[in-house]
Amino acid sequence: MSEKDLRRYSRVVVDGVEQAPSRAMLRAVGFTERDFQRPQIGIASTWSMVTP
């Protein structure tokens, strides 16, 4: 069984020189270097009191 790349999608957002602005924004809200080594998970909800 091969090991899965848990950072497959996170890597696109924060790795590399071209993503320095993304890392800077995330550092400003409290991310540490250790946080960038972990997979990032987002949770979104489409529920709202505004939409029926």
C-alpha angles and dihedrals in degrees: 000000000000124000114253121234099244092185095052094123099027089057091063092056103043112016125093137028092282091062095056092112090054092051091047091054092048092047089053090060093049109275115151129206088261090057091059090056092058128074112266116227125195127198120202131182125197093193116112138157087230096062123059 
